[in-house]
Amino acid sequence: MSAPEIITGTIAAPARLDKALAEATALSRARVQGLIEEGRVDVAGKTASSASMKVAAGTPFRIIVSAAMPAEAQGEDIPLAIAFEDRHLVVVDKAAGMVVHPAVGNITGTLVNALLHHCKGNLSGINGVARPGIVHRIDKDTSGLLVVAKSDAAHEGLAAQFAAHTVHRRYIAVTAGHPSPASGTINARVGRSDADRKKMTVLPNDSSRGKTAITHYRTLEPLEAAAMIECRLETGRTHQVRVHCASIGHSLLGDPAYGRTPKQLRPVLERLGFARQALHAAELGFQHPITGEMVRLQSDLPPDMMELIDQLRCSDR
């Protein structure tokens, strides 16, 4: 696979960032927006946080363009757990370890590949050939419920609900330590980290970078040096639960990017082979974009998280 291309230059005239970069390069505006979202655009030495930010003439920029991908994802016969399906949409109970859509390094074995086979290619085309039907995402190593659109009308209706923050999303997580207070609300902007473009970070709420992010959490059960909590999301930012929990000093157990496993819990995780963030999308609720009916679904905790919780309940016996 070819190496990424690095494009550098300066902004010619004051404008929105995506417009200015499209004019300064051979990239389309949509492509520029995608690269900004992926944290691959630096402006004046800092990772760009928004396509709509204003930039001045003479501002230096650097763009890391990922290596080329196949033009179209291919269907693959991969087993899926279907929680709900009709001719307009499908809700999948995704297993941990499955990437949602193809990208460089993961062009096969993704949820999109599986859905193209399952739905015989009948998925919304709004997000392009590499991400057909995808309205929202959950991380590769997060398990649980995710809705996918089969038609453009369903996609537009679902996307509007996500944008309006009316979709019900409840996650179950296991944190290091016991959050104090035991329940509360984390209201902190989330944006790309300047130190590592692959990671997100909490930003000041008066910052022009990042996006508003709100998580309501509640402790369900104290465990040994850990806690099982629920998180209800008002917003759905990249890595939101993981970043927010880490920001209050209680990162998710097993989280390779934002967590540091307490010393006394390392033997438990090693014995179980638990090497992912302990996070599960347990409930998903929305208004059906075509029929108007309410759809509310639940997913049981997967075996690896159940075993982890059981071990943390019993490890002092």
C-alpha positions as CSV (number, residue, x, y, z in Angstrom):
1,M,0.0,0.0,0.0
2,S,1.3,3.4,-0.9
3,A,2.4,5.9,1.7
4,P,0.2,8.9,2.6
5,E,0.8,12.1,0.6
6,I,1.7,15.3,2.5
7,I,0.5,18.6,1.0
8,T,1.8,21.9,2.4
9,G,1.2,25.5,1.4
10,T,-0.3,28.8,2.5
11,I,-3.9,30.2,2.4
12,A,-4.3,32.6,-0.6
13,A,-7.2,34.6,0.7
14,P,-9.4,34.9,3.8
15,A,-12.1,32.2,3.7
16,R,-13.6,29.2,5.5
17,L,-11.0,26.6,5.9
18,D,-12.6,23.9,3.7
19,K,-13.1,26.4,0.9
20,A,-9.6,27.8,1.2
21,L,-8.0,24.4,1.1
22,A,-10.1,23.2,-1.8
23,E,-8.9,26.3,-3.7
24,A,-5.3,25.8,-2.7
25,T,-5.1,22.1,-3.6
26,A,-6.6,19.6,-6.1
27,L,-8.8,18.2,-3.4
28,S,-12.6,18.5,-3.4
29,R,-14.3,20.4,-0.6
30,A,-16.0,17.3,0.6
31,R,-12.6,15.5,0.7
32,V,-11.1,18.3,2.6
33,Q,-14.0,18.2,5.1
34,G,-13.4,14.4,5.6
35,L,-9.7,14.9,6.2
36,I,-10.4,17.7,8.8
37,E,-12.8,15.3,10.6
38,E,-10.1,12.6,10.6
39,G,-7.6,15.1,12.2
40,R,-5.3,15.1,9.1
41,V,-5.2,18.9,8.6
42,D,-2.9,21.2,10.4
43,V,-3.3,25.0,10.3
44,A,-0.6,27.3,11.7
45,G,0.9,24.2,13.4
46,K,-2.3,23.1,15.1
47,T,-4.8,20.4,14.2
48,A,-7.8,22.0,12.5
49,S,-11.0,21.4,14.5
50,S,-13.6,22.6,12.1
51,A,-14.2,22.9,8.4
52,S,-16.0,26.2,9.0
53,M,-13.3,28.0,10.9
54,K,-12.1,31.2,9.3
55,V,-8.5,31.4,8.2
56,A,-6.4,34.5,7.1
57,A,-4.4,34.9,4.0
58,G,-0.8,33.6,4.4
59,T,-1.7,31.0,7.0
60,P,0.4,27.9,6.6
61,F,-1.3,24.5,6.3
62,R,-0.3,20.8,6.1
63,I,-2.6,18.0,4.9
64,I,-1.9,14.3,5.3
65,V,-3.8,12.6,2.5
66,S,-4.4,8.9,3.3
67,A,-3.4,6.3,0.8
68,A,-6.0,5.4,-1.8
69,M,-8.8,3.0,-1.0
70,P,-10.8,0.8,-3.3
71,A,-13.6,2.9,-4.9
72,E,-16.3,0.6,-3.7
73,A,-16.7,-1.7,-0.7
74,Q,-17.5,-5.3,-1.5
75,G,-20.1,-7.5,0.2
76,E,-18.8,-10.3,2.4
77,D,-20.7,-13.1,4.0
78,I,-20.0,-12.2,7.7
79,P,-22.5,-13.2,10.4
80,L,-24.5,-10.3,11.9
81,A,-26.7,-10.1,15.0
82,I,-29.8,-8.2,13.8
83,A,-31.9,-6.5,16.5
84,F,-34.5,-4.9,14.1
85,E,-35.0,-4.8,10.4
86,D,-37.5,-3.7,7.8
87,R,-37.3,-2.4,4.2
88,H,-36.2,1.0,5.4
89,L,-33.5,0.4,8.0
90,V,-31.6,-2.2,10.0
91,V,-30.3,-2.1,13.6
92,V,-27.2,-4.3,14.2
93,D,-25.9,-5.5,17.5
94,K,-22.3,-5.1,16.7
95,A,-19.6,-7.3,18.2
96,A,-16.5,-5.7,19.7
97,G,-13.6,-5.9,17.3
98,M,-15.6,-5.1,14.1
99,V,-14.7,-1.9,12.3
100,V,-17.8,0.0,11.1
101,H,-16.7,1.1,7.6
102,P,-13.7,0.4,5.3
103,A,-10.7,2.7,5.7
104,V,-7.0,2.3,5.0
105,G,-5.8,-0.7,6.9
106,N,-9.3,-2.1,7.2
107,I,-10.8,-2.5,3.8
108,T,-12.4,-5.9,4.4
109,G,-14.2,-7.5,7.3
110,T,-16.1,-4.4,8.3
111,L,-19.7,-3.9,9.2
112,V,-20.3,-2.2,5.8
113,N,-18.9,-5.3,4.0
114,A,-21.3,-7.5,6.0
115,L,-24.3,-5.3,5.4
116,L,-23.7,-5.1,1.7
117,H,-24.0,-8.8,1.6
118,H,-26.9,-9.0,4.0
119,C,-28.9,-6.3,2.4
120,K,-27.9,-7.3,-1.2
121,G,-26.4,-3.9,-1.8
122,N,-29.6,-2.0,-0.8
123,L,-28.2,0.7,1.4
124,S,-28.4,4.5,1.4
125,G,-25.9,6.1,-0.9
126,I,-25.7,9.5,1.0
127,N,-22.3,8.8,2.6
128,G,-20.7,7.5,-0.6
129,V,-19.5,4.1,-1.8
130,A,-17.1,3.5,1.1
131,R,-19.7,4.2,3.8
132,P,-23.2,3.2,2.4
133,G,-26.0,3.4,4.9
134,I,-23.9,4.6,7.8
135,V,-25.7,7.3,9.9
136,H,-23.6,7.1,13.0
137,R,-20.7,5.0,14.3
138,I,-19.5,3.2,17.4
139,D,-15.8,2.5,17.9
140,K,-14.3,-0.8,16.7
141,D,-13.8,-2.1,20.2
142,T,-17.2,-0.9,21.5
143,S,-20.0,-3.4,21.3
144,G,-23.7,-2.8,20.9
145,L,-26.5,-1.2,18.9
146,L,-26.1,0.8,15.7
147,V,-28.8,1.8,13.1
148,V,-28.1,1.7,9.4
149,A,-30.3,3.3,6.6
150,K,-31.3,1.3,3.6
151,S,-32.8,4.3,1.7
152,D,-31.8,7.9,1.4
153,A,-35.1,9.0,2.9
154,A,-34.5,6.9,6.0
155,H,-30.9,8.2,6.2
156,E,-32.0,11.8,6.0
157,G,-34.7,11.3,8.7
158,L,-32.3,9.5,11.0
159,A,-29.5,12.0,10.5
160,A,-31.9,14.9,11.4
161,Q,-32.8,13.1,14.7
162,F,-29.1,12.6,15.5
163,A,-28.4,16.3,14.7
164,A,-31.3,17.4,17.0
165,H,-30.1,15.1,19.8
166,T,-33.4,13.3,20.0
167,V,-32.0,9.8,19.6
168,H,-32.0,7.9,22.9
169,R,-28.6,6.3,23.5
170,R,-27.6,4.5,26.7
171,Y,-24.3,2.9,27.3
172,I,-23.0,0.6,30.0
173,A,-19.3,1.0,31.0
174,V,-16.9,-0.1,33.6
175,T,-14.7,2.6,35.0
176,A,-11.5,2.6,37.0
177,G,-12.4,3.7,40.5
178,H,-15.7,5.0,41.8
179,P,-16.9,8.3,40.2
180,S,-17.6,11.0,42.8
181,P,-20.3,12.1,42.8
182,A,-21.8,8.8,42.0
183,S,-24.0,10.4,39.3
184,G,-23.8,13.7,37.4
185,T,-23.4,15.4,34.1
186,I,-20.2,16.0,32.2
187,N,-20.6,19.1,29.9
188,A,-17.2,19.6,28.2
189,R,-16.3,20.3,24.6
190,V,-14.6,17.5,22.7
191,G,-12.1,18.0,19.9
192,R,-8.9,16.7,18.3
193,S,-5.8,16.5,20.5
194,D,-2.9,18.7,19.3
195,A,-0.5,16.1,20.8
196,D,-2.0,13.1,18.9
197,R,-4.3,13.6,15.9
198,K,-5.8,10.1,16.5
199,K,-7.1,11.0,19.9
200,M,-9.7,13.4,21.2
201,T,-9.5,15.6,24.2
202,V,-11.6,17.8,26.5
203,L,-11.4,21.5,25.6
204,P,-12.5,24.6,27.5
205,N,-16.2,25.3,26.9
206,D,-15.4,28.8,25.6
207,S,-13.0,27.4,23.0
208,S,-13.7,27.9,19.3
209,R,-12.4,24.4,18.7
210,G,-14.2,21.1,19.1
211,K,-17.9,20.5,19.6
212,T,-20.3,20.7,22.6
213,A,-20.5,17.3,24.3
214,I,-22.9,16.3,27.2
215,T,-22.9,13.0,29.0
216,H,-25.2,12.1,31.9
217,Y,-23.7,9.3,34.0
218,R,-25.0,7.2,37.0
219,T,-23.3,4.5,39.0
220,L,-25.2,1.3,38.8
221,E,-22.9,-0.8,41.0
222,P,-19.6,-0.2,42.9
223,L,-17.1,-2.9,42.1
224,E,-13.6,-3.6,43.5
225,A,-11.5,-0.6,42.5
226,A,-14.0,0.0,39.7
227,A,-17.7,0.8,39.0
228,M,-20.3,-0.2,36.5
229,I,-22.0,2.9,35.3
230,E,-24.6,3.9,32.7
231,C,-24.1,6.9,30.4
232,R,-26.9,8.7,28.5
233,L,-25.7,10.8,25.7
234,E,-27.2,14.1,24.7
235,T,-24.6,14.4,22.0
236,G,-22.6,11.9,20.0
237,R,-19.0,13.0,19.6
238,T,-16.1,10.8,18.6
239,H,-14.9,8.9,21.7
240,Q,-17.3,11.0,23.8
241,V,-17.9,8.5,26.7
242,R,-14.2,7.5,26.8
243,V,-12.9,11.1,26.8
244,H,-15.5,12.4,29.3
245,C,-14.9,9.5,31.8
246,A,-11.1,10.0,31.5
247,S,-11.6,13.7,32.1
248,I,-13.1,13.2,35.6
249,G,-10.3,10.7,36.5
250,H,-12.2,7.5,35.9
251,S,-11.2,6.2,32.5
252,L,-12.8,3.0,31.1
253,L,-11.1,-0.3,32.1
254,G,-9.1,-1.7,29.2
255,D,-9.1,1.6,27.2
256,P,-5.9,1.6,25.2
257,A,-6.0,5.2,24.3
258,Y,-7.4,7.1,27.3
259,G,-7.1,4.7,30.2
260,R,-4.5,3.6,32.7
261,T,-5.5,0.4,34.4
262,P,-5.1,0.5,38.2
263,K,-2.2,-1.8,39.3
264,Q,-4.5,-4.0,41.5
265,L,-6.8,-4.7,38.5
266,R,-4.2,-5.6,35.9
267,P,-4.1,-9.3,36.9
268,V,-7.8,-9.5,36.4
269,L,-7.7,-8.0,32.9
270,E,-4.7,-10.1,32.0
271,R,-6.3,-13.3,33.2
272,L,-9.5,-12.6,31.3
273,G,-7.6,-11.4,28.2
274,F,-9.7,-8.3,28.3
275,A,-8.0,-5.8,26.0
276,R,-10.7,-3.4,24.9
277,Q,-12.5,-0.4,26.4
278,A,-15.3,-1.8,28.7
279,L,-18.1,0.0,26.8
280,H,-21.4,-1.3,25.4
281,A,-24.2,0.5,23.5
282,A,-27.0,-1.1,25.5
283,E,-30.1,0.9,24.3
284,L,-31.0,2.8,21.2
285,G,-34.3,4.6,20.6
286,F,-35.6,6.8,17.8
287,Q,-38.7,7.7,15.8
288,H,-38.9,5.5,12.7
289,P,-38.1,8.0,9.9
290,I,-40.7,6.6,7.5
291,T,-43.5,5.2,9.6
292,G,-43.2,7.6,12.6
293,E,-43.4,4.8,15.1
294,M,-41.1,4.8,18.1
295,V,-38.4,2.1,17.9
296,R,-36.6,1.3,21.2
297,L,-34.2,-1.6,21.4
298,Q,-32.0,-3.1,24.1
299,S,-28.9,-5.2,23.9
300,D,-27.6,-7.5,26.7
301,L,-24.0,-7.1,27.9
302,P,-21.7,-9.3,25.9
303,P,-20.0,-12.2,27.6
304,D,-16.6,-10.6,28.0
305,M,-18.0,-7.6,29.9
306,M,-20.3,-9.8,32.0
307,E,-17.3,-11.9,33.0
308,L,-15.2,-8.8,33.8
309,I,-18.0,-7.5,36.1
310,D,-18.4,-10.8,37.8
311,Q,-14.7,-11.1,38.5
312,L,-14.6,-7.6,40.0
313,R,-17.6,-8.5,42.2
314,C,-15.9,-11.7,43.4
315,S,-12.2,-11.0,43.3
316,D,-12.0,-10.5,47.1
317,R,-13.3,-14.0,47.8
